[in-house]
Amino acid sequence: MTPTWERDTFLAAVGDAVWAPSIHNSQPWRFRYTREGVDVLVDPGRVLAACDPDGRAARVSCGAAAYTLRLALAAAGEPAQYTIGRDGVAARLTPGRTRRATPAELRLHRQIRRRHTNRFPFADNPVEPAALAALADAAGQEGGWLQFVTGEADLNGVAELIRGADGRLSADPAYVAELSAWSRGADHRVEGVHPEAAGDAPHPAELLHRRDFGGPEHDATRDPTHAPLVAVLGVHGDGPADEVRAGMALQRVLLCAADLGLAVAMFSQPIEVPAAREGLRRLLDRPHLPQMVLRFGYAPTTCYTNRRPVADVVEP
Ligand SMILES: Cc1cc2nc3c(=O)[nH]c(=O)nc-3n(C[C@H](O)[C@H](O)[C@H](O)COP(=O)(O)O)c2cc1C
């Protein structure tokens, strides 16, 4: 049996992995150091009961963390092999053959702590076609797909699904209380979405209705989501393991975007409402359910959210 990574290598890689995106910055993951390698586990105590009753978003978040862990290990010259969804483990990493990191891995690795979700207005200039191809390729490399939504009718259709889903979710007091606890009420030193990362409060007139993380009220002079480049991400299956894979594809796309100098916003409200999710699947004419709606563009760096320390997320 190949011995596992040195503990310091493991801890350094987890130090990178925690910078993965997660639903409401809930960081619903744990990392277990074993004799064979590293297990990435869903932390059941951090699954969001109101907005994620089935744990789907937690599995996506864990997939994003597992991809980041893989990238960190590859950048250290000690890449991992992995399995997904076996023995109740989101992802199990074991040491592969040591090799030098590729320039592409090093570039993506440099983006792990630079990448962030951007809920502010994007510039008007269109995204280069080469960037679109690179983003779709990033999803494909992790077994996913990224479909750009072109044409006014489809874009309006996606916008309607986001708005309708957000309205549905916001009518549930438990959802609103949970969202408030993870935004206004969170301990922003270690978790949750900081009001400064929230962007202005969503305005009824904006095209893509943003989730309300408690940003300041304002007079809408300009729609922060105007002229959007929207894409939907998915994988080739709808089971729990597919959701972990979707998280891997998501994080690879996000890091690729950061490497290309692109800002990204996420909209998962229509993924959280089954009827809206099915509507989105039909609109895209896909055999499988979508996993995330993304908006890309050029924009200045905004506010970073924080993370819990490594000691809080590793199993003894
Ligand atoms: C499964 C999932 C769903 C998300 N849904 C949304 C969303 O609907 N709206 C939003 O603004 N951000 C969304 N995010 C982004 C998280 O809020 C963000 O990753 C987290 O707050 C950490 O911040 P960072 O991405 O800037 O590091 C989502 C992230 C994940 C992984």
The ligand as an ORCA input file, in Angstrom:
! r2SCAN-3c Opt
* xyz 0 1
  C     -23.860     25.283     -3.622
  C     -23.633     26.767     -3.558
  C     -24.700     27.639     -3.739
  C     -24.501     29.025     -3.736
  N     -25.554     29.873     -3.971
  C     -25.352     31.207     -4.017
  C     -26.433     32.104     -4.325
  O     -27.547     31.690     -4.608
  N     -26.161     33.449     -4.323
  C     -24.913     33.947     -4.046
  O     -24.741     35.158     -4.071
  N     -23.874     33.114     -3.750
  C     -24.062     31.767     -3.742
  N     -23.035     30.916     -3.463
  C     -21.726     31.498     -3.134
  C     -21.453     31.450     -1.630
  O     -22.291     32.344     -0.937
  C     -19.958     31.771     -1.405
  O     -19.178     30.793     -2.023
  C     -19.593     31.839      0.056
  O     -20.256     32.890      0.690
  C     -18.084     32.023      0.228
  O     -17.665     33.220     -0.383
  P     -16.617     33.262     -1.565
  O     -17.184     32.471     -2.710
  O     -16.505     34.729     -1.887
  O     -15.333     32.665     -1.085
  C     -23.203     29.540     -3.497
  C     -22.127     28.659     -3.332
  C     -22.333     27.292     -3.377
  C     -21.141     26.363     -3.239
*
